[in-house]
Amino acid sequence: MRVPSTTRMVYWRSLAALSLVSGCTGTQSALQPAGAGAEQIAQLFWWMGGGAIVIWVAVIGFAIYATQIKSEAHSSRRAHWLIIGGGAIFPTIVLGTLLIFGLQLMPSLSAPAKSEFQVAVSGERWWWRVTYTTPAGDKVRLANEIRLPVGERVEFSLSSPDVIHSFWIPSLGGKVDMIPGRVTRLVLEPTRLGTYRGACAEYCGTSHALMNFHVEVMEPEAFAAWLEGQAAPAQPPQGPIAKRGQQAFMANGCSACHAIRGTPADGTLGPDLTHVGSRLTLGAGILPNDVESFVRWISHPDHIKPGVNMPAFGMLPKDQRTAIATYLDGLK
Ligand code: CUA
């Protein structure tokens, strides 16, 4: 029997789809969960995926049976029952079961947080403004980096000043939109230590694909020490180059947009740089955190992230840009 070309195409597409599943591992995978919410979502996915495969095989089996094996006219009574059974009763049972399964997951996904601190994240163009509120009620401002203690349910308040973004850490939980004029809520409970990757899951403009962040899930003691360190003011510049860098930072107007706690820099338009040298990446998850990347970013941020609000400072002499970079890299 010669397989029709459309059927062959379906086979190849199915094989291609299966090969893509093998790419669903790593630090940004909803199918390799490291959080309570992600585990439930993955479970739902596997049940739905498994069910879809079973139904697909049954439907294709029926089609082959009816067209190739027993291609004769059926009685109108059997056809009638096939339509009622296969077209109404069966889908109602399947969709009803899925609905009940999905609904019973919802309360546990949105159950209240238990942590003593909260995290507010605002989607900016194109980076993430992160504010921790400590148990003492202090606000700790940072950017493009989130750290969480393992085993604690943490509440996130999500917002945006202008366009819609979507906050998603696939390994830890579901995604929630950040909508201008509203504050949305997400509760995450990491269950495994490690570094995971988050991304914006809603097209928000030119550099939508360039707003990422890393999430480090730590032991609770290490997390508490980290948060305490982030709450502290910036370290004074170490060495003559870093000192010149700090002067150049203030003299060239960087402080109008960026804050460095403990210095006169108190701008709020751009990311808080108080401990920028300790972050896992630069430019919202797109550059390694080193002096060379700082120089690149300061010189031509628009080449690295099209549409970025930060102006280019490529006109400054190279030694000044290097000094600023050295100063920022030292802000551990
Ligand atoms: Cu922010 Cu897409």
Residues whose N, C-alpha, C, O or C-beta is under 5 A from the ligand:
A	BS01	CUA	I164 H165 S166 C200 A201 E202 Y203 C204 H208 M211
